[in-house]
Amino acid sequence: MSRRIDPVAVREAVAAVGPWLRDPGLPPPQRPVLAAAVRLTARMLAERAPGASVEVRIPPFVAVQCVAGPRHTRGTPPNVVETDPRTWLLVATGLRPFDQEADTGRMTLSGLRAAEISRWFPLVTVDDPETG
């Protein structure tokens, strides 16, 4: 049995990268800070959408399986979503719509069920620093 994801830890990790998500002109966060935000949000998706019919890949940090349905066990998964860390976090926080990022090619989807993960976004929001 996997350990439950602490929502406070997820919010803190996302808050640490929030300024960079809002302003791409800022320098990127340090690798461990970025990795924590990506891993925790991806694992939160896997916890909220349990299953193994869709694989979500955010290289170089994490890959998770999620969404109930036929289980994948060997070879290339039939349903894959892959994107870079920044795009992932923009979608996971609701700063960019899933469909928009898929349409632009910043998020690649393969398989009939890959887009099903869109119903779980946003996973967490980035608080406005003015309102907390």
N, CA, C and O atoms as a Tinker XYZ file with bonds, in Angstrom:
   528  protein
     1  N      0.849000   -1.180000    0.000000    73     2
     2  CA     0.000000    0.000000    0.000000    64     1     3
     3  C      0.893000    1.241000    0.000000    63     2     4     5
     4  O      1.846000    1.318000    0.775000    81     3
     5  N      0.595000    2.196000   -0.851000    73     3     6
     6  CA     1.421000    3.393000   -0.937000    64     5     7
     7  C      1.035000    4.395000    0.147000    63     6     8     9
     8  O     -0.078000    4.387000    0.674000    81     7
     9  N      1.987000    5.243000    0.452000    73     7    10
    10  CA     1.782000    6.279000    1.449000    64     9    11
    11  C      0.873000    7.365000    0.879000    63    10    12    13
    12  O      0.965000    7.696000   -0.303000    81    11
    13  N      0.000000    7.918000    1.713000    73    11    14
    14  CA    -0.907000    8.982000    1.264000    64    13    15
    15  C     -0.134000   10.277000    1.062000    63    14    16    17
    16  O      0.831000   10.564000    1.772000    81    15
    17  N     -0.571000   11.037000    0.096000    73    15    18
    18  CA     0.047000   12.321000   -0.213000    64    17    19
    19  C     -0.486000   13.368000    0.765000    63    18    20    21
    20  O     -1.695000   13.488000    0.962000    81    19
    21  N      0.421000   14.115000    1.367000    73    19    22
    22  CA     0.061000   15.173000    2.307000    64    21    23
    23  C     -0.294000   16.433000    1.511000    63    22    24    25
    24  O      0.581000   17.022000    0.877000    81    23
    25  N     -1.565000   16.857000    1.534000    73    23    26
    26  CA    -1.955000   18.026000    0.753000    64    25    27
    27  C     -1.205000   19.300000    1.155000    63    26    28    29
    28  O     -0.974000   20.171000    0.317000    81    27
    29  N     -0.828000   19.410000    2.415000    73    27    30
    30  CA    -0.067000   20.582000    2.858000    64    29    31
    31  C      1.303000   20.586000    2.190000    63    30    32    33
    32  O      1.777000   21.632000    1.747000    81    31
    33  N      1.937000   19.428000    2.118000    73    31    34
    34  CA     3.246000   19.330000    1.458000    64    33    35
    35  C      3.130000   19.688000   -0.024000    63    34    36    37
    36  O      4.017000   20.334000   -0.582000    81    35
    37  N      2.047000   19.271000   -0.648000    73    35    38
    38  CA     1.838000   19.595000   -2.065000    64    37    39
    39  C      1.688000   21.103000   -2.229000    63    38    40    41
    40  O      2.324000   21.699000   -3.098000    81    39
    41  N      0.854000   21.722000   -1.402000    73    39    42
    42  CA     0.643000   23.174000   -1.491000    64    41    43
    43  C      1.942000   23.935000   -1.253000    63    42    44    45
    44  O      2.224000   24.915000   -1.942000    81    43
    45  N      2.734000   23.489000   -0.279000    73    43    46
    46  CA     4.007000   24.162000    0.004000    64    45    47
    47  C      4.969000   24.026000   -1.168000    63    46    48    49
    48  O      5.647000   24.986000   -1.535000    81    47
    49  N      5.028000   22.840000   -1.753000    73    47    50
    50  CA     5.925000   22.616000   -2.894000    64    49    51
    51  C      5.508000   23.470000   -4.086000    63    50    52    53
    52  O      6.354000   24.043000   -4.773000    81    51
    53  N      4.213000   23.554000   -4.326000    73    51    54
    54  CA     3.718000   24.362000   -5.442000    64    53    55
    55  C      3.919000   25.850000   -5.154000    63    54    56    57
    56  O      4.261000   26.614000   -6.056000    81    55
    57  N      3.711000   26.260000   -3.917000    73    55    58
    58  CA     3.923000   27.670000   -3.559000    64    57    59
    59  C      5.369000   28.084000   -3.808000    63    58    60    61
    60  O      5.635000   29.226000   -4.183000    81    59
    61  N      6.300000   27.161000   -3.602000    73    59    62
    62  CA     7.718000   27.471000   -3.800000    64    61    63
    63  C      8.054000   27.765000   -5.263000    63    62    64    65
    64  O      9.002000   28.498000   -5.545000    81    63
    65  N      7.290000   27.205000   -6.186000    73    63    66
    66  CA     7.538000   27.451000   -7.616000    64    65    67
    67  C      6.513000   28.415000   -8.218000    63    66    68    69
    68  O      6.601000   28.764000   -9.395000    81    67
    69  N      5.553000   28.837000   -7.416000    73    67    70
    70  CA     4.482000   29.705000   -7.894000    64    69    71
    71  C      4.934000   30.967000   -8.608000    63    70    72    73
    72  O      4.420000   31.266000   -9.685000    81    71
    73  N      5.881000   31.722000   -8.048000    73    71    74
    74  CA     6.316000   32.938000   -8.748000    64    73    75
    75  C      6.854000   32.646000  -10.153000    63    74    76    77
    76  O      6.584000   33.399000  -11.089000    81    75
    77  N      7.609000   31.563000  -10.300000    73    75    78
    78  CA     8.159000   31.177000  -11.607000    64    77    79
    79  C      7.054000   30.751000  -12.571000    63    78    80    81
    80  O      7.138000   31.018000  -13.769000    81    79
    81  N      6.025000   30.093000  -12.053000    73    79    82
    82  CA     4.912000   29.694000  -12.915000    64    81    83
    83  C      4.171000   30.920000  -13.434000    63    82    84    85
    84  O      3.751000   30.952000  -14.591000    81    83
    85  N      4.013000   31.912000  -12.594000    73    83    86
    86  CA     3.301000   33.130000  -12.987000    64    85    87
    87  C      4.136000   34.035000  -13.881000    63    86    88    89
    88  O      3.589000   34.770000  -14.702000    81    87
    89  N      5.472000   33.987000  -13.727000    73    87    90
    90  CA     6.361000   34.879000  -14.478000    64    89    91
    91  C      7.511000   34.084000  -15.083000    63    90    92    93
    92  O      8.515000   33.851000  -14.410000    81    91
    93  N      7.385000   33.661000  -16.344000    73    91    94
    94  CA     8.440000   32.856000  -16.966000    64    93    95
    95  C      9.762000   33.607000  -17.121000    63    94    96    97
    96  O     10.781000   32.997000  -17.446000    81    95
    97  N      9.758000   34.919000  -16.892000    73    95    98
    98  CA    10.993000   35.685000  -16.963000    64    97    99
    99  C     11.883000   35.497000  -15.746000    63    98   100   101
   100  O     13.064000   35.841000  -15.773000    81    99
   101  N     11.316000   34.951000  -14.679000    73    99   102
   102  CA    12.115000   34.685000  -13.482000    64   101   103
   103  C     13.007000   33.473000  -13.721000    63   102   104   105
   104  O     12.672000   32.608000  -14.530000    81   103
   105  N     14.142000   33.403000  -13.023000    73   103   106
   106  CA    14.976000   32.208000  -13.167000    64   105   107
   107  C     14.227000   30.980000  -12.645000    63   106   108   109
   108  O     13.437000   31.084000  -11.707000    81   107
   109  N     14.476000   29.824000  -13.253000    73   107   110
   110  CA    13.788000   28.614000  -12.780000    64   109   111
   111  C     14.189000   28.282000  -11.344000    63   110   112   113
   112  O     15.284000   28.631000  -10.905000    81   111
   113  N     13.309000   27.614000  -10.625000    73   111   114
   114  CA    13.651000   27.203000   -9.263000    64   113   115
   115  C     14.791000   26.189000   -9.278000    63   114   116   117
   116  O     15.079000   25.575000  -10.306000    81   115
   117  N     15.425000   26.026000   -8.142000    73   115   118
   118  CA    16.473000   25.014000   -8.036000    64   117   119
   119  C     15.863000   23.648000   -8.317000    63   118   120   121
   120  O     14.691000   23.401000   -8.033000    81   119
   121  N     16.682000   22.771000   -8.879000    73   119   122
   122  CA    16.210000   21.448000   -9.299000    64   121   123
   123  C     15.456000   20.688000   -8.199000    63   122   124   125
   124  O     14.380000   20.159000   -8.478000    81   123
   125  N     15.968000   20.609000   -6.962000    73   123   126
   126  CA    15.213000   19.865000   -5.938000    64   125   127
   127  C     13.845000   20.481000   -5.628000    63   126   128   129
   128  O     12.896000   19.762000   -5.316000    81   127
   129  N     13.746000   21.793000   -5.714000    73   127   130
   130  CA    12.475000   22.478000   -5.455000    64   129   131
   131  C     11.479000   22.159000   -6.571000    63   130   132   133
   132  O     10.319000   21.840000   -6.308000    81   131
   133  N     11.938000   22.246000   -7.805000    73   131   134
   134  CA    11.095000   21.919000   -8.955000    64   133   135
   135  C     10.692000   20.449000   -8.926000    63   134   136   137
   136  O      9.533000   20.112000   -9.171000    81   135
   137  N     11.647000   19.579000   -8.629000    73   135   138
   138  CA    11.372000   18.137000   -8.575000    64   137   139
   139  C     10.298000   17.819000   -7.544000    63   138   140   141
   140  O      9.410000   17.006000   -7.802000    81   139
   141  N     10.372000   18.448000   -6.387000    73   139   142
   142  CA     9.380000   18.181000   -5.338000    64   141   143
   143  C      7.982000   18.571000   -5.801000    63   142   144   145
   144  O      7.030000   17.817000   -5.597000    81   143
   145  N      7.848000   19.737000   -6.421000    73   143   146
   146  CA     6.529000   20.178000   -6.885000    64   145   147
   147  C      5.976000   19.240000   -7.954000    63   146   148   149
   148  O      4.794000   18.895000   -7.933000    81   147
   149  N      6.826000   18.831000   -8.881000    73   147   150
   150  CA     6.391000   17.936000   -9.959000    64   149   151
   151  C      6.010000   16.570000   -9.398000    63   150   152   153
   152  O      4.941000   16.047000   -9.711000    81   151
   153  N      6.866000   15.997000   -8.582000    73   151   154
   154  CA     6.599000   14.649000   -8.047000    64   153   155
   155  C      5.349000   14.616000   -7.183000    63   154   156   157
   156  O      4.516000   13.720000   -7.315000    81   155
   157  N      5.223000   15.594000   -6.303000    73   155   158
   158  CA     4.067000   15.580000   -5.410000    64   157   159
   159  C      2.754000   15.787000   -6.158000    63   158   160   161
   160  O      1.760000   15.134000   -5.839000    81   159
   161  N      2.730000   16.673000   -7.137000    73   159   162
   162  CA     1.483000   16.865000   -7.886000    64   161   163
   163  C      1.148000   15.644000   -8.737000    63   162   164   165
   164  O     -0.021000   15.279000   -8.858000    81   163
   165  N      2.153000   15.013000   -9.323000    73   163   166
   166  CA     1.897000   13.799000  -10.113000    64   165   167
   167  C      1.381000   12.676000   -9.221000    63   166   168   169
   168  O      0.461000   11.949000   -9.595000    81   167
   169  N      1.973000   12.540000   -8.055000    73   167   170
   170  CA     1.519000   11.487000   -7.131000    64   169   171
   171  C      0.133000   11.795000   -6.582000    63   170   172   173
   172  O     -0.638000   10.884000   -6.280000    81   171
   173  N     -0.182000   13.083000   -6.454000    73   171   174
   174  CA    -1.533000   13.464000   -6.038000    64   173   175
   175  C     -2.540000   13.040000   -7.107000    63   174   176   177
   176  O     -3.617000   12.542000   -6.779000    81   175
   177  N     -2.201000   13.233000   -8.373000    73   175   178
   178  CA    -3.081000   12.773000   -9.452000    64   177   179
   179  C     -3.289000   11.266000   -9.352000    63   178   180   181
   180  O     -4.419000   10.789000   -9.452000    81   179
   181  N     -2.208000   10.514000   -9.156000    73   179   182
   182  CA    -2.315000    9.055000   -9.062000    64   181   183
   183  C     -3.179000    8.641000   -7.872000    63   182   184   185
   184  O     -3.887000    7.637000   -7.941000    81   183
   185  N     -3.124000    9.399000   -6.794000    73   183   186
   186  CA    -3.939000    9.094000   -5.622000    64   185   187
   187  C     -5.414000    9.427000   -5.872000    63   186   188   189
   188  O     -6.299000    8.679000   -5.455000    81   187
   189  N     -5.673000   10.527000   -6.540000    73   187   190
   190  CA    -7.061000   10.938000   -6.798000    64   189   191
   191  C     -7.715000   10.141000   -7.919000    63   190   192   193
   192  O     -8.935000    9.979000   -7.943000    81   191
   193  N     -6.908000    9.648000   -8.840000    73   191   194
   194  CA    -7.418000    8.878000   -9.978000    64   193   195
   195  C     -6.731000    7.520000   -9.986000    63   194   196   197
   196  O     -5.951000    7.231000  -10.894000    81   195
   197  N     -7.007000    6.680000   -8.985000    73   195   198
   198  CA    -6.281000    5.414000   -8.883000    64   197   199
   199  C     -6.548000    4.500000  -10.073000    63   198   200   201
   200  O     -7.643000    4.479000  -10.636000    81   199
   201  N     -5.537000    3.761000  -10.432000    73   199   202
   202  CA    -5.634000    2.829000  -11.541000    64   201   203
   203  C     -4.324000    2.758000  -12.280000    63   202   204   205
   204  O     -3.311000    3.298000  -11.837000    81   203
   205  N     -4.353000    2.087000  -13.407000    73   203   206
   206  CA    -3.115000    1.897000  -14.165000    64   205   207
   207  C     -3.363000    1.895000  -15.666000    63   206   208   209
   208  O     -2.607000    1.272000  -16.412000    81   207
   209  N     -4.407000    2.580000  -16.123000    73   207   210
   210  CA    -4.668000    2.559000  -17.562000    64   209   211
   211  C     -4.020000    3.727000  -18.308000    63   210   212   213
   212  O     -3.918000    3.692000  -19.535000    81   211
   213  N     -3.577000    4.767000  -17.579000    73   211   214
   214  CA    -2.898000    5.906000  -18.200000    64   213   215
   215  C     -1.579000    6.125000  -17.472000    63   214   216   217
   216  O     -1.530000    6.140000  -16.242000    81   215
   217  N     -0.519000    6.295000  -18.241000    73   215   218
   218  CA     0.775000    6.631000  -17.640000    64   217   219
   219  C      1.060000    8.100000  -17.920000    63   218   220   221
   220  O      0.978000    8.549000  -19.063000    81   219
   221  N      1.394000    8.843000  -16.876000    73   219   222
   222  CA     1.742000   10.257000  -16.991000    64   221   223
   223  C      3.239000   10.371000  -16.745000    63   222   224   225
   224  O      3.745000    9.939000  -15.709000    81   223
   225  N      3.940000   10.957000  -17.708000    73   223   226
   226  CA     5.399000   11.081000  -17.631000    64   225   227
   227  C      5.783000   12.557000  -17.621000    63   226   228   229
   228  O      5.371000   13.325000  -18.490000    81   227
   229  N      6.570000   12.936000  -16.634000    73   227   230
   230  CA     7.115000   14.287000  -16.561000    64   229   231
   231  C      8.619000   14.142000  -16.350000    63   230   232   233
   232  O      9.112000   14.245000  -15.227000    81   231
   233  N      9.345000   13.899000  -17.453000    73   231   234
   234  CA    10.786000   13.711000  -17.319000    64   233   235
   235  C     11.482000   15.026000  -16.965000    63   234   236   237
   236  O     11.033000   16.090000  -17.392000    81   235
   237  N     12.537000   14.973000  -16.218000    73   235   238
   238  CA    13.240000   13.788000  -15.731000    64   237   239
   239  C     12.818000   13.372000  -14.332000    63   238   240   241
   240  O     13.536000   12.615000  -13.679000    81   239
   241  N     11.671000   13.847000  -13.853000    73   239   242
   242  CA    11.356000   13.694000  -12.440000    64   241   243
   243  C     10.471000   12.524000  -12.044000    63   242   244   245
   244  O     10.717000   11.908000  -11.007000    81   243
   245  N      9.449000   12.193000  -12.827000    73   243   246
   246  CA     8.500000   11.196000  -12.339000    64   245   247
   247  C      7.648000   10.644000  -13.482000    63   246   248   249
   248  O      7.452000   11.291000  -14.511000    81   247
   249  N      7.158000    9.442000  -13.266000    73   247   250
   250  CA     6.116000    8.834000  -14.099000    64   249   251
   251  C      5.164000    8.132000  -13.137000    63   250   252   253
   252  O      5.599000    7.440000  -12.217000    81   251
   253  N      3.875000    8.313000  -13.354000    73   251   254
   254  CA     2.876000    7.655000  -12.510000    64   253   255
   255  C      1.828000    7.005000  -13.391000    63   254   256   257
   256  O      1.604000    7.417000  -14.529000    81   255
   257  N      1.191000    5.984000  -12.846000    73   255   258
   258  CA     0.056000    5.361000  -13.521000    64   257   259
   259  C     -1.200000    5.741000  -12.765000    63   258   260   261
   260  O     -1.210000    5.813000  -11.536000    81   259
   261  N     -2.259000    5.981000  -13.520000    73   259   262
   262  CA    -3.505000    6.425000  -12.911000    64   261   263
   263  C     -4.683000    6.044000  -13.803000    63   262   264   265
   264  O     -4.496000    5.480000  -14.880000    81   263
   265  N     -5.856000    6.345000  -13.365000    73   263   266
   266  CA    -7.139000    6.141000  -14.047000    64   265   267
   267  C     -7.511000    4.654000  -14.088000    63   266   268   269
   268  O     -6.790000    3.823000  -14.641000    81   267
   269  N     -8.636000    4.362000  -13.497000    73   267   270
   270  CA    -9.134000    2.990000  -13.465000    64   269   271
   271  C     -9.440000    2.497000  -14.871000    63   270   272   273
   272  O     -9.846000    3.267000  -15.742000    81   271
   273  N     -9.244000    1.224000  -15.073000    73   271   274
   274  CA    -9.504000    0.621000  -16.374000    64   273   275
   275  C     -8.549000   -0.526000  -16.611000    63   274   276   277
   276  O     -7.936000   -1.034000  -15.672000    81   275
   277  N     -8.417000   -0.939000  -17.863000    73   275   278
   278  CA    -7.513000   -2.048000  -18.169000    64   277   279
   279  C     -6.098000   -1.740000  -17.696000    63   278   280   281
   280  O     -5.568000   -0.655000  -17.932000    81   279
   281  N     -5.508000   -2.707000  -17.032000    73   279   282
   282  CA    -4.174000   -2.538000  -16.460000    64   281   283
   283  C     -3.111000   -2.831000  -17.498000    63   282   284   285
   284  O     -3.217000   -3.779000  -18.277000    81   283
   285  N     -2.081000   -1.995000  -17.491000    73   283   286
   286  CA    -0.938000   -2.182000  -18.383000    64   285   287
   287  C      0.180000   -2.854000  -17.591000    63   286   288   289
   288  O      0.479000   -2.433000  -16.474000    81   287
   289  N      0.807000   -3.901000  -18.155000    73   287   290
   290  CA     1.864000   -4.588000  -17.413000    64   289   291
   291  C      3.194000   -4.684000  -18.136000    63   290   292   293
   292  O      4.230000   -4.751000  -17.474000    81   291
   293  N      3.216000   -4.694000  -19.473000    73   291   294
   294  CA     4.491000   -4.865000  -20.184000    64   293   295
   295  C      4.548000   -3.984000  -21.422000    63   294   296   297
   296  O      3.529000   -3.690000  -22.047000    81   295
   297  N      5.768000   -3.570000  -21.760000    73   295   298
   298  CA     5.954000   -2.793000  -22.981000    64   297   299
   299  C      5.466000   -1.362000  -22.853000    63   298   300   301
   300  O      5.295000   -0.846000  -21.748000    81   299
   301  N      5.246000   -0.737000  -23.975000    73   299   302
   302  CA     4.792000    0.649000  -23.997000    64   301   303
   303  C      3.324000    0.717000  -23.596000    63   302   304   305
   304  O      2.496000    0.004000  -24.163000    81   303
   305  N      2.992000    1.561000  -22.630000    73   303   306
   306  CA     1.591000    1.673000  -22.219000    64   305   307
   307  C      0.722000    2.174000  -23.374000    63   306   308   309
   308  O      1.189000    2.959000  -24.199000    81   307
   309  N     -0.532000    1.733000  -23.443000    73   307   310
   310  CA    -1.404000    2.152000  -24.534000    64   309   311
   311  C     -1.890000    3.600000  -24.408000    63   310   312   313
   312  O     -2.285000    4.204000  -25.405000    81   311
   313  N     -1.866000    4.158000  -23.209000    73   311   314
   314  CA    -2.343000    5.525000  -22.967000    64   313   315
   315  C     -1.276000    6.290000  -22.200000    63   314   316   317
   316  O     -0.992000    5.979000  -21.043000    81   315
   317  N     -0.687000    7.288000  -22.844000    73   315   318
   318  CA     0.428000    8.018000  -22.243000    64   317   319
   319  C      0.208000    9.520000  -22.395000    63   318   320   321
   320  O     -0.220000   10.001000  -23.444000    81   319
   321  N      0.507000   10.240000  -21.330000    73   319   322
   322  CA     0.567000   11.700000  -21.349000    64   321   323
   323  C      1.995000   12.052000  -20.962000    63   322   324   325
   324  O      2.505000   11.571000  -19.950000    81   323
   325  N      2.643000   12.896000  -21.770000    73   323   326
   326  CA     4.012000   13.292000  -21.455000    64   325   327
   327  C      4.172000   14.789000  -21.668000    63   326   328   329
   328  O      3.672000   15.353000  -22.641000    81   327
   329  N      4.880000   15.421000  -20.738000    73   327   330
   330  CA     5.112000   16.858000  -20.831000    64   329   331
   331  C      6.329000   17.247000  -20.010000    63   330   332   333
   332  O      6.879000   16.443000  -19.258000    81   331
   333  N      6.734000   18.495000  -20.170000    73   331   334
   334  CA     7.861000   19.023000  -19.402000    64   333   335
   335  C      7.366000   19.495000  -18.030000    63   334   336   337
   336  O      6.164000   19.683000  -17.836000    81   335
   337  N      8.283000   19.687000  -17.082000    73   335   338
   338  CA     7.878000   20.069000  -15.728000    64   337   339
   339  C      7.065000   21.367000  -15.650000    63   338   340   341
   340  O      6.074000   21.424000  -14.922000    81   339
   341  N      7.460000   22.392000  -16.377000    73   339   342
   342  CA     6.739000   23.671000  -16.297000    64   341   343
   343  C      5.305000   23.532000  -16.812000    63   342   344   345
   344  O      4.364000   23.993000  -16.168000    81   343
   345  N      5.144000   22.898000  -17.971000    73   343   346
   346  CA     3.798000   22.710000  -18.522000    64   345   347
   347  C      2.948000   21.889000  -17.564000    63   346   348   349
   348  O      1.785000   22.214000  -17.326000    81   347
   349  N      3.525000   20.823000  -17.015000    73   347   350
   350  CA     2.800000   19.997000  -16.051000    64   349   351
   351  C      2.271000   20.845000  -14.896000    63   350   352   353
   352  O      1.095000   20.762000  -14.541000    81   351
   353  N      3.144000   21.652000  -14.321000    73   351   354
   354  CA     2.738000   22.451000  -13.166000    64   353   355
   355  C      1.718000   23.521000  -13.541000    63   354   356   357
   356  O      0.827000   23.826000  -12.748000    81   355
   357  N      1.831000   24.087000  -14.720000    73   355   358
   358  CA     0.834000   25.064000  -15.168000    64   357   359
   359  C     -0.548000   24.419000  -15.270000    63   358   360   361
   360  O     -1.549000   25.030000  -14.895000    81   359
   361  N     -0.603000   23.198000  -15.772000    73   359   362
   362  CA    -1.876000   22.482000  -15.892000    64   361   363
   363  C     -2.349000   22.002000  -14.517000    63   362   364   365
   364  O     -3.523000   22.147000  -14.176000    81   363
   365  N     -1.440000   21.434000  -13.735000    73   363   366
   366  CA    -1.803000   20.906000  -12.417000    64   365   367
   367  C     -2.356000   21.986000  -11.495000    63   366   368   369
   368  O     -3.178000   21.698000  -10.625000    81   367
   369  N     -1.910000   23.224000  -11.679000    73   367   370
   370  CA    -2.370000   24.331000  -10.838000    64   369   371
   371  C     -3.538000   25.102000  -11.443000    63   370   372   373
   372  O     -4.069000   26.017000  -10.812000    81   371
   373  N     -3.936000   24.746000  -12.643000    73   371   374
   374  CA    -5.043000   25.435000  -13.287000    64   373   375
   375  C     -4.665000   26.761000  -13.928000    63   374   376   377
   376  O     -5.541000   27.501000  -14.375000    81   375
   377  N     -3.369000   27.073000  -13.981000    73   375   378
   378  CA    -2.943000   28.312000  -14.632000    64   377   379
   379  C     -3.063000   28.221000  -16.150000    63   378   380   381
   380  O     -3.155000   29.243000  -16.830000    81   379
   381  N     -3.062000   27.003000  -16.678000    73   379   382
   382  CA    -3.295000   26.781000  -18.112000    64   381   383
   383  C     -4.247000   25.597000  -18.253000    63   382   384   385
   384  O     -4.155000   24.633000  -17.493000    81   383
   385  N     -5.150000   25.664000  -19.212000    73   383   386
   386  CA    -6.076000   24.549000  -19.431000    64   385   387
   387  C     -5.376000   23.348000  -20.078000    63   386   388   389
   388  O     -4.510000   23.500000  -20.939000    81   387
   389  N     -5.770000   22.175000  -19.645000    73   387   390
   390  CA    -5.229000   20.920000  -20.179000    64   389   391
   391  C     -5.363000   20.876000  -21.695000    63   390   392   393
   392  O     -4.395000   20.589000  -22.399000    81   391
   393  N     -6.565000   21.162000  -22.201000    73   391   394
   394  CA    -6.808000   21.076000  -23.649000    64   393   395
   395  C     -5.908000   22.019000  -24.435000    63   394   396   397
   396  O     -5.417000   21.664000  -25.507000    81   395
   397  N     -5.692000   23.205000  -23.912000    73   395   398
   398  CA    -4.833000   24.176000  -24.597000    64   397   399
   399  C     -3.403000   23.647000  -24.720000    63   398   400   401
   400  O     -2.789000   23.753000  -25.782000    81   399
   401  N     -2.881000   23.088000  -23.652000    73   399   402
   402  CA    -1.508000   22.581000  -23.680000    64   401   403
   403  C     -1.393000   21.353000  -24.577000    63   402   404   405
   404  O     -0.365000   21.155000  -25.225000    81   403
   405  N     -2.431000   20.532000  -24.620000    73   403   406
   406  CA    -2.425000   19.385000  -25.531000    64   405   407
   407  C     -2.501000   19.857000  -26.980000    63   406   408   409
   408  O     -1.815000   19.317000  -27.848000    81   407
   409  N     -3.331000   20.858000  -27.241000    73   407   410
   410  CA    -3.485000   21.371000  -28.608000    64   409   411
   411  C     -2.214000   22.020000  -29.137000    63   410   412   413
   412  O     -1.932000   21.940000  -30.332000    81   411
   413  N     -1.446000   22.659000  -28.265000    73   411   414
   414  CA    -0.216000   23.328000  -28.704000    64   413   415
   415  C      0.948000   22.361000  -28.850000    63   414   416   417
   416  O      1.983000   22.714000  -29.416000    81   415
   417  N      0.785000   21.144000  -28.344000    73   415   418
   418  CA     1.859000   20.163000  -28.440000    64   417   419
   419  C      2.831000   20.187000  -27.276000    63   418   420   421
   420  O      3.771000   19.394000  -27.242000    81   419
   421  N      2.621000   21.083000  -26.325000    73   419   422
   422  CA     3.503000   21.089000  -25.152000    64   421   423
   423  C      3.218000   19.896000  -24.249000    63   422   424   425
   424  O      4.036000   19.529000  -23.406000    81   423
   425  N      2.060000   19.306000  -24.438000    73   423   426
   426  CA     1.682000   18.097000  -23.716000    64   425   427
   427  C      1.274000   17.091000  -24.782000    63   426   428   429
   428  O      0.346000   17.346000  -25.550000    81   427
   429  N      1.955000   15.955000  -24.837000    73   427   430
   430  CA     1.609000   14.960000  -25.851000    64   429   431
   431  C      0.746000   13.867000  -25.231000    63   430   432   433
   432  O      0.990000   13.408000  -24.115000    81   431
   433  N     -0.265000   13.469000  -25.985000    73   431   434
   434  CA    -1.187000   12.430000  -25.551000    64   433   435
   435  C     -1.198000   11.331000  -26.591000    63   434   436   437
   436  O     -1.256000   11.596000  -27.791000    81   435
   437  N     -1.144000   10.100000  -26.126000    73   435   438
   438  CA    -1.317000    8.975000  -27.040000    64   437   439
   439  C     -2.268000    7.983000  -26.393000    63   438   440   441
   440  O     -2.216000    7.755000  -25.184000    81   439
   441  N     -3.118000    7.410000  -27.188000    73   439   442
   442  CA    -4.099000    6.459000  -26.685000    64   441   443
   443  C     -5.456000    7.115000  -26.485000    63   442   444   445
   444  O     -5.557000    8.320000  -26.258000    81   443
   445  N     -6.479000    6.308000  -26.573000    73   443   446
   446  CA    -7.852000    6.801000  -26.488000    64   445   447
   447  C     -8.219000    7.362000  -25.123000    63   446   448   449
   448  O     -9.101000    8.214000  -25.022000    81   447
   449  N     -7.553000    6.894000  -24.070000    73   447   450
   450  CA    -7.956000    7.294000  -22.722000    64   449   451
   451  C     -7.040000    8.336000  -22.087000    63   450   452   453
   452  O     -7.292000    8.766000  -20.961000    81   451
   453  N     -5.998000    8.743000  -22.775000    73   451   454
   454  CA    -5.023000    9.658000  -22.184000    64   453   455
   455  C     -5.665000   10.955000  -21.688000    63   454   456   457
   456  O     -5.321000   11.440000  -20.611000    81   455
   457  N     -6.577000   11.509000  -22.449000    73   455   458
   458  CA    -7.191000   12.792000  -22.083000    64   457   459
   459  C     -8.103000   12.699000  -20.867000    63   458   460   461
   460  O     -8.528000   13.726000  -20.340000    81   459
   461  N     -8.411000   11.490000  -20.413000    73   459   462
   462  CA    -9.293000   11.340000  -19.254000    64   461   463
   463  C     -8.731000   11.984000  -17.999000    63   462   464   465
   464  O     -9.487000   12.307000  -17.083000    81   463
   465  N     -7.415000   12.178000  -17.936000    73   463   466
   466  CA    -6.855000   12.792000  -16.727000    64   465   467
   467  C     -7.296000   14.245000  -16.573000    63   466   468   469
   468  O     -7.207000   14.802000  -15.479000    81   467
   469  N     -7.766000   14.860000  -17.647000    73   467   470
   470  CA    -8.133000   16.283000  -17.589000    64   469   471
   471  C     -9.209000   16.573000  -16.551000    63   470   472   473
   472  O     -9.275000   17.687000  -16.030000    81   471
   473  N    -10.030000   15.618000  -16.248000    73   471   474
   474  CA   -11.128000   15.865000  -15.302000    64   473   475
   475  C    -10.667000   16.088000  -13.870000    63   474   476   477
   476  O    -11.441000   16.560000  -13.038000    81   475
   477  N     -9.412000   15.752000  -13.572000    73   475   478
   478  CA    -8.901000   15.927000  -12.215000    64   477   479
   479  C     -8.150000   17.252000  -12.014000    63   478   480   481
   480  O     -7.635000   17.502000  -10.924000    81   479
   481  N     -8.081000   18.086000  -13.028000    73   479   482
   482  CA    -7.361000   19.359000  -12.895000    64   481   483
   483  C     -8.332000   20.489000  -12.591000    63   482   484   485
   484  O     -9.471000   20.464000  -13.057000    81   483
   485  N     -7.904000   21.476000  -11.821000    73   483   486
   486  CA    -6.595000   21.588000  -11.199000    64   485   487
   487  C     -6.487000   20.700000   -9.961000    63   486   488   489
   488  O     -7.475000   20.434000   -9.277000    81   487
   489  N     -5.283000   20.256000   -9.698000    73   487   490
   490  CA    -5.004000   19.452000   -8.512000    64   489   491
   491  C     -4.832000   20.337000   -7.285000    63   490   492   493
   492  O     -5.236000   19.974000   -6.180000    81   491
   493  N     -4.240000   21.478000   -7.492000    73   491   494
   494  CA    -3.963000   22.441000   -6.425000    64   493   495
   495  C     -3.867000   23.810000   -7.090000    63   494   496   497
   496  O     -3.548000   23.901000   -8.275000    81   495
   497  N     -4.136000   24.858000   -6.349000    73   495   498
   498  CA    -4.028000   26.191000   -6.930000    64   497   499
   499  C     -2.828000   26.924000   -6.347000    63   498   500   501
   500  O     -2.362000   26.621000   -5.249000    81   499
   501  N     -2.349000   27.885000   -7.105000    73   499   502
   502  CA    -1.272000   28.749000   -6.635000    64   501   503
   503  C     -1.944000   29.973000   -6.045000    63   502   504   505
   504  O     -2.607000   30.731000   -6.754000    81   503
   505  N     -1.773000   30.165000   -4.748000    73   503   506
   506  CA    -2.407000   31.312000   -4.096000    64   505   507
   507  C     -1.836000   32.619000   -4.611000    63   506   508   509
   508  O     -0.648000   32.732000   -4.913000    81   507
   509  N     -2.706000   33.587000   -4.702000    73   507   510
   510  CA    -2.284000   34.939000   -5.058000    64   509   511
   511  C     -1.522000   35.508000   -3.862000    63   510   512   513
   512  O     -2.059000   35.542000   -2.755000    81   511
   513  N     -0.269000   35.958000   -4.064000    73   511   514
   514  CA     0.510000   36.452000   -2.937000    64   513   515
   515  C     -0.153000   37.641000   -2.228000    63   514   516   517
   516  O      0.137000   37.902000   -1.060000    81   515
   517  N     -1.027000   38.352000   -2.917000    73   515   518
   518  CA    -1.695000   39.506000   -2.310000    64   517   519
   519  C     -2.813000   39.078000   -1.354000    63   518   520   521
   520  O     -3.129000   39.790000   -0.401000    81   519
   521  N     -3.410000   37.905000   -1.618000    73   519   522
   522  CA    -4.533000   37.467000   -0.786000    64   521   523
   523  C     -4.177000   36.291000    0.104000    63   522   524   525
   524  O     -4.946000   35.936000    0.998000    81   523
   525  N     -3.001000   35.670000   -0.132000    73   523   526
   526  CA    -2.575000   34.545000    0.693000    64   525   527
   527  C     -3.199000   33.303000    0.216000    63   526   528
   528  O     -2.964000   32.237000    0.783000    81   527
